[in-house]
Amino acid sequence: GKPGTKKMRQVMAHLHVTPQQTALIGDQAFTDMYCANRAGVLAILCRPICNRDQLVTTVKRGAEARALRRHERSRK
């Protein structure tokens, strides 16, 4: 069910926790961080732990890198 807010909410209900008590740690901004933000939980972006990605993930990582650089420049 990743990344999906429905599955995220099911897990939180199963664990009896609120979005304010929950964090999602992920390595993809366009999927993991988007899901966390939509579910209202803390989003923590980390570096990938694996060098091998599927083709679609490899393509997304390039776009994510550009978006993150643009975001960092806008914060300065």
N, C-alpha and C positions, 0 to 999 in steps of 0.2 A: 503493500500500500504506500510505498514511499515514492515520491513525496506527496502526501495527501493530507489535507486538514481533517478529513473524515476519520482516517486511521489514527491521526494524532489525537483527536478528541476521544476516540475509543480507548486508546492507551491511557490517557489522562484519567478518564472515568474509571477504568479498571484499577488504576493505582490510587484512586481517590485523591488526586492532586488538581490544583487549579493552574490556569495558564501562568499566573504570577509565580508559581512554584516550579515551573518547568523551563528547561532550556533545550534547544536543539543545536547540536554541534555538527557542522557539515563542511564539506570542501567545495561546494558548488553554490555560487551566488544566485544563479537563475533558477535553481530548483530547491535546494535545501533552505536557503535564506528566505526565499519567496514563501515557501511553505510555513516556516516558523513565523514570519510576519503576519501571514493570513490567519494563523491559529492564535495569534496574540501571545506567543511565547518569546523568550529571550533567544536571539539568533547569534550564534558564535561561529564565525568563519575561520577555518583552519586551513593549513596547507595540505594538499593531497599526500597520503602515505604510500601510494602506489604510483609507479611511473607508467603503468600500462592502463590505458583507457580504451573504451569502445570508441569507434569512429565518431559517433554523434557527440560524445563527451569531449573528445579532442577538439572538435569544431567549436563547441560551446565555450571551452576554456579560453580560446583566443578572444572571443567576444567578451567574455567575463573580465579578462585581464584589461582590455581597453576600457570597459565600463568602470572598473575599479580605479584605474589610473585617473580617469576623468572625474570620478567622485572625489578622490584624494585631492586633486588640484582645486576643485571647487570649495573644499573645506579650508584651504589656506588663504 
